[in-house]
């Protein structure tokens, strides 16, 4: 199944990212995981770690996807609205664009042609 394959891929990437990191002792007997390696890998490693935290954390049920079938971009977002009704990744981007497109279509459909 695709979900299992994606989970396996994420796990493999996380193990590789952890292999490029080191546990360092900081002041106050606190430890911190430090990333190491090529700068290009640091971004990917952090993305993998964020995805891992999301999948195992309490916020997974707040994960949403900007609806491509309604003109959105398909990006993922966390819905922090009170009733979990957020639809767009960002209202100022996809939401406004789609609403403007709908308004234009409505106006075009209601125009009358004078002859």
C-alpha positions in Angstrom: 0.0 0.0 0.0 1.2 3.5 -0.7 0.8 4.7 2.9 3.0 1.9 4.1 5.6 2.6 1.4 5.6 6.3 2.4 6.0 5.4 6.1 8.9 3.1 5.3 10.5 5.8 3.2 10.1 8.4 6.0 11.6 5.9 8.5 14.6 5.2 6.3 15.2 9.0 5.8 14.9 9.6 9.5 17.4 6.9 10.4 19.8 8.5 7.9 19.2 11.9 9.3 19.9 10.7 12.9 23.1 9.1 11.6 24.2 12.6 10.5 23.5 14.1 13.9 25.2 14.0 17.3 23.9 14.3 20.9 25.7 17.2 22.7 25.7 18.1 26.3 24.8 21.7 26.9 24.9 23.8 30.0 22.7 22.8 32.9 23.0 19.1 32.2 20.7 19.5 29.1 21.3 17.6 25.9 20.6 18.8 22.4 20.6 16.9 19.1 22.8 18.7 16.6 22.5 18.2 12.9 25.7 17.7 10.9 26.5 17.2 7.3 26.1 19.0 4.0 23.9 22.2 4.2 21.6 20.8 1.6 20.9 17.7 3.8 20.1 19.9 6.8 16.9 21.2 5.3 15.8 17.7 4.2 16.7 16.3 7.6 14.7 18.9 9.5 11.7 18.3 7.2 11.9 14.6 7.9 12.1 15.2 11.6 9.1 17.6 11.4 7.1 15.0 9.5 8.0 12.3 12.1 6.9 14.6 15.0 3.7 15.4 13.2 2.8 11.7 12.6 3.5 10.7 16.2 2.2 13.8 17.9 -1.3 14.9 18.8 -1.7 17.3 15.9 -2.2 14.8 13.1 -5.9 15.1 13.2 -5.5 18.8 12.4 -3.6 18.1 9.2 -5.4 19.5 6.2 -4.7 19.8 2.4 -5.5 22.8 0.3 -8.1 21.4 -2.2 -6.7 21.2 -5.7 -10.2 20.1 -7.0 -11.5 23.5 -5.9 -8.5 25.4 -7.3 -6.2 25.2 -4.3 -2.5 24.4 -4.4 -2.5 21.0 -2.7 -0.1 22.0 0.1 -0.5 20.6 3.6 -1.3 22.8 6.6 -2.3 22.5 10.2 -5.8 23.6 11.0 -5.8 25.5 14.3 -9.3 26.9 13.8 -11.7 26.3 16.7 -14.1 24.1 14.8 -11.5 22.6 12.4 -13.1 24.2 9.3 -10.1 25.8 7.6 -10.1 25.0 3.9 -7.2 26.8 2.4 -3.4 26.8 3.0 -3.6 30.6 3.3 -6.7 32.7 2.7 -4.5 35.4 1.2 -3.2 33.0 -1.4 -5.4 30.2 -2.6 -8.6 31.2 -0.8 -8.7 34.7 -2.3 -7.7 33.5 -5.8 -10.5 30.9 -5.8 -13.1 33.2 -4.4 -12.2 35.9 -7.0 -12.4 33.3 -9.8 -15.9 32.2 -8.6 -17.1 35.8 -8.3 -15.9 36.5 -11.9 -17.7 33.4 -13.1 -20.9 34.3 -11.3 -20.8 37.8 -12.8 -20.2 36.5 -16.3 -23.1 34.0 -16.0 -25.6 36.7 -14.9 -24.7 39.3 -17.5 -27.4 40.0 -20.1 -26.5 40.7 -23.7 -28.2 43.9 -25.0 -29.0 43.8 -28.7 
